[in-house]
Amino acid sequence: MIHHHPDDDLLLAHAAGRLAPGPALVLGVHLDGCATCRARLAPLLALGGALVEASEPLALAPDAWARTLERIDAPAVPAPVAVPAALRPALPDGMAWPARLDAARASRWHWMGPGMRFARLTLPAQPDAKLFLLRIGPGRSLPVHSHAGLELTQVLCGSFDDGRATFAPGDFDATDDSVRHQPVVRPGGECVCLAYVASRLRFEGRIAATIGGWVGM
Amino acid sequence: MGRVSHSWARPAGGPARPRAVPPHVGIVTTPADLWMPTTDELNEWMRAVAVAADRSAFAALFRHFAPRLKGFLVRAGCDDAQAEELVQETMVQLWRRAASFDPARAGLATWLYTIARNLRIDRHRRDAGLDAASEPLDELGADAPGADPDHAPEARLLAAERENHVRAALAALPPEQAQVLRLSFYEEQAHAAIAHELGLPLGTVKSRIRLAVTQLRRLLDGMRP
């Protein structure tokens, strides 16, 4: 059962197309696995539809129709090939690669500390987006950190506690500069999360800051 | 704004057969109920495009939606060239994906809106000439109530009603809440715009948005049969 979902503020921004590709991807992965949130999103998308229907029509360029016909007659550019499984960072047994992540290029796993690895994800649609897969072993924790801006986390497998709540597969978390937390992975297996960070994380402590700078978070 | 008014007679009975007139001629601005296609007509034209690659049906859909999409996109902050580009690409996606439009899941305006919004987010892919990647229907609730094929007519009614209900709910909201929702669609920096328009501190804008959405959901719940 999924317990933690994006709030209406974030869902509305997503419905309105106001989220950049990076955060939109994290929400997209959550929505792919959460029928509840798809149902919550539907009336917000319908709001967009209602606004389109109610819009004052604006005259189009005189060649708009002709150009549209040209495009439908032109051969369609083939869709990009999905990332072959061999090129994706290896996942724990039983964890499926979320299809939506095929839109991103994934690096290999990089060591971040004992029992902690990360892979950098690069989205052509927003190449500077700080998008990561984090893979952390049971009992391990990220160093205590706060955020100058938004951080979005979608749990793909395993679970963690961060002093506020427990987050398990399918759960979504959004934190901002009001939150200072230390996620600790629960026993039972590795925890893999998709994470987006709007700006640099502020790690506390000299060693942690060194790691933070090195991983580019 | 440059609207052209044009009068043409509508066939008296039977489903409207769209004429093969280039849509840029005659962007109609007559009173809505005289000329607006019905949901059934829109769905028929979509079927004709999907099943028979019917270009006059496509022209009718273009005539109805393209100017409204452009009006919406310009209002939402696109410049004229961007809006034109997005409208053309959205209509191209309509043509290519017509077979995947399911009136039981969403109204056509919502489906098109979602395509346009995905295209807009995915600017980079468009600039590279790549085909749109995301499938709007995934977000429109594959397992929403009413998706049962055995109840197809009711499902279509529900989807069409949901759009009407959303329109009615928007009209029934307290003006400030309706404004909060509209600004979220129209403004690049929605939170700042809401704070400015309503004279609120930036920190309270999120909670106002949540309130407005909660009230919208309450109104929609109350409208369910």
Interface residues (C-beta under 8 A of the other chain):
Chain A: D7 D8 D9 L11 L12 A13 A15 A16 G17 R18 L19 A20 P21 A24 G28 L31 D32 A35 R38 A39 L41 A42 P43 L44 L45 A46 L47 G48 G49 A50 L51 V52 E53 A54 S55 E56 P57 L58 A59 L60 A61 P62 D63 A64 W65 A66 R67 T68 L69 R71 I72 A76 V77 P78 A79 P80 A103 P124 A125 Q126
Chain B: M1 G2 R3 V4 P22 P23 H24 I27 T29 R55 A59 F62 F65 A66 P67 R68 L69 K70 G71 F72 V74 R75 A83 E84 V87 Q88 E89 M91 V92 W95 R96 A106 G107 L108 A109 T110 W111 L112 Y113 T114 A116 R117 N118 R120 I121 D122 R123 H124 R125 A128 G129 L130 D131 A133 S134 D138 E139 L140 G141 A142 D143 A144 R162 E163 V166 R167 L170 L181 R182 S184 F185 E188 A190 K206 I209 R210 V213 T214 L216 R217 L220
